[in-house]
Amino acid sequence: MNMAAWLARAGRAKADLPALSRDGTVVASYSRFAENAARLASALHGPFGLAPGDRVAIVAGNGPRYLEALYAIWWAGLAAVPVNAKLHAAEIGWILENCGARLAFAGSGQDAEIGAYAPESLREIVTIDGPMYRRMLDSDPMPVAACAPDDLAWLFYTSGTTGRPKGAMLSHRNLMAMSFAYLSDVDPTAPGETLLHAAPMSHGSGLYAMAHVARFGINAVTESGGFEPAEVFGEIARTPALSMFAAPTMIKRLTEHPGDAVCENIRTIVWGGAPMHVADAIRAIDRFGPRFAQIYGQGETPMTTTVLSRADIADRDHPRWRERLGSAGIANSAVEVSIDRAGDTPGESGEILVRGDTVMTGYWNNPEATADTIRAGWLHTGDVGAFDADGYLTLLDRSKDVIISGGTNVYPREVEEVLLVHPQVHEVSVIGRPDSDWGESIVAYYAGEATPDALDALCLERIARFKRPKAYVRLEALPKNNYGKILKTELRTMDARAQAARVAAGEETQG
């Protein structure tokens, strides 16, 4: 079954219901949304000659046309490759080459950047809402292409410890199981209710869109297409039964924003992407009420490892409420979750393992990484956690050293490889520093004669701005074990002591 079948069904059965909106204004009904997707799909098959299974990238900021393009790709029986538009153009070019994308839908501004790094496999760059895009909308609509449940639907590029992104292959079956689990466990949705996309559609927020199409909801974006607290408050004020995904950093900014919110209009704010400090969660609940849920997942099994439900978060009378608020909740109903540990005693920690219909089929063109990650049917997440006696999972560590800054994953190896390009950097190690606003900030420790300004300029040339270190610390040599491996644990301890000393000296505030 093709994911686009849900949109085709909505276009027939709920033709006049609003489907897409921007800044509070409906821009497409379900009949218009479905028809545009069918026309774009026809052009992908006809003038562009794409064949079932070909990859089509989307590199754009949030907007109603983003979902048109996404569903058109599926409607045509093709595989979507949504790419984070905040990446450096060279990083985007590498993803397009790796996946062999034949065509890319690009936002205005991204089209020229993509062109500078476009691989030979890329036949065409179509600017969303540009002249070519509008000509495609004049094509005769085609019926939804037939797809098998395990056909590739979404190639989700998630960085790894190798320093290069890996493409998690998500099938139509994966996305459908994920959507059903969202509606069952996280946020039951009724026709006409709204999902606000204030986080990038290329990642978590875009995954939520499918459940809302299945239930005939409205997918909405702000005027800017991004996250601005004032815009979000405006959407809340005029939109009953509104839900949205937000990283903990976003929730903290909403909580601290001075504006008024009509809290009764909030259906559910789902946080994910990083753990939230209990104190920050309580402040948000005190301001907006018990209208929150939490999910833990990763690109390899999106949204569906564990869920801390609205009911759990609302149950302040429970004797272990604060403890549960600091957990990631219980296993999602779509999967089994286990801890790889020696014994069966609750509280024992180990690597978190997941299996079920939401788990990816593997990594694109990377059988070695697939075999290392999926073993005996279980996805090895690389995260360390422990269950309590009631089945609530607490995340304890991230064995792959991922840094989560503002809800976005930053992998140290990617940054380290860029810094090591500098001829005056002999060795480098990147760690996360606790940050009260961003969760973690990025800090680079290095040995060599390079200046911080030179290293910062190098990062600006090579990687996305959000991956740049906040601080560069020069040492004569980095700490290592007997085998010559740099000890990140020792660097974190050293960094924490240095930060504490600065706070004690009054040089900066804690956080």
Solvent accessible surface area in square Angstrom, and as a share of the most:
residue,aa,sasa,rsa
1,M,107,0.48
2,N,6,0.03
3,M,0,0.00
4,A,0,0.00
5,A,29,0.23
6,W,17,0.06
7,L,0,0.00
8,A,12,0.09
9,R,104,0.38
10,A,0,0.00
11,G,10,0.10
12,R,179,0.65
13,A,67,0.52
14,K,76,0.32
15,A,33,0.26
16,D,133,0.69
17,L,54,0.27
18,P,37,0.23
19,A,0,0.00
20,L,2,0.01
21,S,10,0.06
22,R,74,0.27
23,D,61,0.31
24,G,42,0.41
25,T,86,0.50
26,V,80,0.46
27,V,78,0.45
28,A,8,0.06
29,S,30,0.19
30,Y,1,0.00
31,S,43,0.28
32,R,117,0.43
33,F,1,0.00
34,A,9,0.07
35,E,58,0.26
36,N,11,0.06
37,A,0,0.00
38,A,4,0.03
39,R,55,0.20
40,L,0,0.00
41,A,0,0.00
42,S,25,0.16
43,A,1,0.01
44,L,0,0.00
45,H,57,0.25
46,G,48,0.46
47,P,110,0.69
48,F,32,0.13
49,G,44,0.42
50,L,5,0.03
51,A,51,0.39
52,P,105,0.66
53,G,39,0.38
54,D,17,0.09
55,R,47,0.17
56,V,0,0.00
57,A,0,0.00
58,I,0,0.00
59,V,0,0.00
60,A,9,0.07
61,G,46,0.44
62,N,16,0.08
63,G,8,0.08
64,P,16,0.10
65,R,52,0.19
66,Y,3,0.01
67,L,1,0.00
68,E,5,0.02
69,A,0,0.00
70,L,1,0.00
71,Y,0,0.00
72,A,0,0.00
73,I,0,0.00
74,W,1,0.00
75,W,16,0.06
76,A,0,0.00
77,G,9,0.08
78,L,2,0.01
79,A,0,0.00
80,A,0,0.00
81,V,0,0.00
82,P,5,0.03
83,V,3,0.01
84,N,20,0.10
85,A,23,0.18
86,K,134,0.57
87,L,24,0.12
88,H,39,0.18
89,A,12,0.09
90,A,36,0.28
91,E,25,0.11
92,I,0,0.00
93,G,6,0.06
94,W,59,0.21
95,I,4,0.02
96,L,0,0.00
97,E,112,0.50
98,N,50,0.25
99,C,1,0.00
100,G,16,0.16
101,A,0,0.00
102,R,58,0.21
103,L,1,0.01
104,A,0,0.00
105,F,0,0.00
106,A,0,0.00
107,G,9,0.09
108,S,99,0.64
109,G,50,0.48
110,Q,38,0.17
111,D,39,0.20
112,A,79,0.61
113,E,81,0.37
114,I,2,0.01
115,G,42,0.40
116,A,79,0.62
117,Y,103,0.39
118,A,43,0.33
119,P,18,0.11
120,E,181,0.81
121,S,44,0.28
122,L,20,0.10
123,R,133,0.49
124,E,55,0.25
125,I,46,0.23
126,V,1,0.00
127,T,35,0.20
128,I,23,0.12
129,D,61,0.32
130,G,10,0.09
131,P,103,0.65
132,M,54,0.24
133,Y,0,0.00
134,R,120,0.44
135,R,148,0.54
136,M,8,0.03
137,L,27,0.13
138,D,116,0.60
139,S,24,0.16
140,D,114,0.59
141,P,70,0.44
142,M,39,0.17
143,P,110,0.69
144,V,43,0.25
145,A,22,0.17
146,A,106,0.82
147,C,20,0.12
148,A,52,0.40
149,P,60,0.38
150,D,84,0.44
151,D,60,0.31
152,L,38,0.19
153,A,0,0.00
154,W,0,0.00
155,L,0,0.00
156,F,19,0.08
157,Y,22,0.08
158,T,20,0.12
159,S,23,0.15
160,G,3,0.03
161,T,65,0.38
162,T,83,0.48
163,G,7,0.07
164,R,125,0.46
165,P,22,0.14
166,K,31,0.13
167,G,2,0.02
168,A,0,0.00
169,M,43,0.19
170,L,0,0.00
171,S,2,0.01
172,H,1,0.00
173,R,95,0.35
174,N,5,0.03
175,L,0,0.00
176,M,21,0.09
177,A,19,0.15
178,M,0,0.00
179,S,0,0.00
180,F,119,0.50
181,A,4,0.03
182,Y,3,0.01
183,L,28,0.14
184,S,77,0.50
185,D,38,0.20
186,V,6,0.03
187,D,2,0.01
188,P,96,0.60
189,T,9,0.05
190,A,42,0.33
191,P,62,0.39
192,G,32,0.30
193,E,35,0.16
194,T,6,0.04
195,L,0,0.00
196,L,0,0.00
197,H,0,0.00
198,A,5,0.04
199,A,6,0.04
200,P,57,0.36
201,M,3,0.01
202,S,5,0.03
203,H,60,0.27
204,G,22,0.21
205,S,1,0.01
206,G,0,0.00
207,L,5,0.02
208,Y,1,0.00
209,A,0,0.00
210,M,0,0.00
211,A,1,0.00
212,H,0,0.00
213,V,0,0.00
214,A,8,0.06
215,R,89,0.33
216,F,16,0.07
217,G,0,0.00
218,I,22,0.11
219,N,4,0.02
220,A,2,0.01
221,V,1,0.01
222,T,1,0.01
223,E,99,0.44
224,S,68,0.44
225,G,8,0.07
226,G,26,0.25
227,F,31,0.13
228,E,85,0.38
229,P,11,0.07
230,A,64,0.50
231,E,44,0.20
232,V,0,0.00
233,F,11,0.04
234,G,26,0.25
235,E,4,0.02
236,I,1,0.01
237,A,53,0.41
238,R,118,0.43
239,T,19,0.11
240,P,95,0.60
241,A,29,0.23
242,L,0,0.00
243,S,0,0.00
244,M,1,0.00
245,F,23,0.10
246,A,0,0.00
247,A,6,0.05
248,P,18,0.11
249,T,13,0.07
250,M,23,0.10
251,I,2,0.01
252,K,33,0.14
253,R,101,0.37
254,L,1,0.01
255,T,23,0.13
256,E,114,0.51
257,H,44,0.20
258,P,123,0.77
259,G,24,0.23
260,D,132,0.69
261,A,21,0.16
262,V,64,0.37
263,C,26,0.15
264,E,134,0.60
265,N,24,0.12
266,I,6,0.03
267,R,29,0.11
268,T,1,0.01
269,I,2,0.01
270,V,0,0.00
271,W,3,0.01
272,G,2,0.02
273,G,42,0.40
274,A,20,0.16
275,P,77,0.49
276,M,17,0.07
277,H,113,0.50
278,V,38,0.22
279,A,50,0.39
280,D,19,0.10
281,A,1,0.00
282,I,23,0.12
283,R,128,0.47
284,A,2,0.01
285,I,6,0.03
286,D,94,0.49
287,R,76,0.28
288,F,3,0.01
289,G,15,0.14
290,P,59,0.37
291,R,50,0.18
292,F,1,0.00
293,A,0,0.00
294,Q,12,0.05
295,I,14,0.07
296,Y,20,0.07
297,G,27,0.26
298,Q,45,0.20
299,G,8,0.08
300,E,14,0.06
301,T,0,0.00
302,P,3,0.02
303,M,12,0.05
304,T,1,0.00
305,T,0,0.00
306,T,0,0.00
307,V,7,0.04
308,L,1,0.00
309,S,32,0.21
310,R,85,0.31
311,A,74,0.58
312,D,29,0.15
313,I,1,0.00
314,A,43,0.33
315,D,60,0.31
316,R,111,0.40
317,D,137,0.71
318,H,49,0.22
319,P,127,0.80
320,R,72,0.26
321,W,19,0.07
322,R,144,0.52
323,E,95,0.43
324,R,31,0.11
325,L,4,0.02
326,G,39,0.38
327,S,7,0.05
328,A,2,0.01
329,G,0,0.00
330,I,78,0.39
331,A,40,0.31
332,N,2,0.01
333,S,83,0.53
334,A,30,0.23
335,V,16,0.09
336,E,90,0.40
337,V,22,0.13
338,S,39,0.25
339,I,13,0.07
340,D,73,0.38
341,R,70,0.25
342,A,115,0.89
343,G,27,0.26
344,D,129,0.67
345,T,84,0.49
346,P,77,0.48
347,G,49,0.48
348,E,55,0.24
349,S,59,0.38
350,G,12,0.12
351,E,44,0.20
352,I,0,0.00
353,L,17,0.08
354,V,0,0.00
355,R,90,0.33
356,G,36,0.35
357,D,79,0.41
358,T,0,0.00
359,V,18,0.10
360,M,5,0.02
361,T,71,0.41
362,G,1,0.01
363,Y,7,0.03
364,W,43,0.15
365,N,115,0.59
366,N,42,0.22
367,P,94,0.59
368,E,128,0.57
369,A,20,0.15
370,T,30,0.17
371,A,67,0.52
372,D,93,0.48
373,T,12,0.07
374,I,43,0.22
375,R,110,0.40
376,A,98,0.76
377,G,47,0.45
378,W,45,0.16
379,L,0,0.00
380,H,19,0.08
381,T,4,0.02
382,G,3,0.03
383,D,21,0.11
384,V,38,0.22
385,G,0,0.00
386,A,11,0.08
387,F,32,0.14
388,D,31,0.16
389,A,84,0.65
390,D,72,0.38
391,G,28,0.27
392,Y,19,0.07
393,L,0,0.00
394,T,52,0.30
395,L,53,0.26
396,L,98,0.49
397,D,90,0.47
398,R,62,0.23
399,S,67,0.43
400,K,78,0.33
401,D,47,0.24
402,V,12,0.07
403,I,3,0.02
404,I,19,0.10
405,S,23,0.15
406,G,17,0.16
407,G,22,0.21
408,T,51,0.29
409,N,67,0.34
410,V,0,0.00
411,Y,20,0.08
412,P,7,0.04
413,R,111,0.41
414,E,14,0.06
415,V,0,0.00
416,E,19,0.09
417,E,68,0.31
418,V,17,0.09
419,L,0,0.00
420,L,87,0.43
421,V,73,0.42
422,H,31,0.14
423,P,119,0.75
424,Q,84,0.37
425,V,10,0.06
426,H,115,0.51
427,E,34,0.15
428,V,8,0.05
429,S,2,0.01
430,V,0,0.00
431,I,2,0.01
432,G,10,0.09
433,R,27,0.10
434,P,102,0.64
435,D,15,0.08
436,S,54,0.35
437,D,76,0.40
438,W,127,0.44
439,G,36,0.35
440,E,34,0.15
441,S,9,0.06
442,I,6,0.03
443,V,0,0.00
444,A,0,0.00
445,Y,5,0.02
446,Y,2,0.01
447,A,5,0.04
448,G,3,0.03
449,E,100,0.45
450,A,3,0.02
451,T,77,0.45
452,P,65,0.41
453,D,117,0.61
454,A,36,0.28
455,L,0,0.00
456,D,31,0.16
457,A,48,0.37
458,L,20,0.10
459,C,0,0.00
460,L,72,0.36
461,E,110,0.49
462,R,108,0.40
463,I,8,0.04
464,A,3,0.03
465,R,162,0.59
466,F,61,0.25
467,K,9,0.04
468,R,60,0.22
469,P,8,0.05
470,K,145,0.61
471,A,25,0.20
472,Y,33,0.13
473,V,37,0.21
474,R,115,0.42
475,L,39,0.19
476,E,148,0.66
477,A,64,0.49
478,L,6,0.03
479,P,21,0.13
480,K,84,0.36
481,N,53,0.27
482,N,154,0.79
483,Y,203,0.77
484,G,44,0.42
485,K,142,0.60
486,I,43,0.22
487,L,55,0.27
488,K,42,0.18
489,T,98,0.57
490,E,79,0.35
491,L,0,0.00
492,R,89,0.32
493,T,57,0.33
494,M,65,0.29
495,D,4,0.02
496,A,61,0.47
497,R,172,0.63
498,A,34,0.26
499,Q,19,0.08
500,A,57,0.44
501,A,62,0.48
502,R,78,0.29
503,V,45,0.26
504,A,92,0.71
505,A,70,0.54
506,G,64,0.62
507,E,122,0.55
508,E,68,0.31
509,T,121,0.70
510,Q,136,0.61
511,G,38,0.37
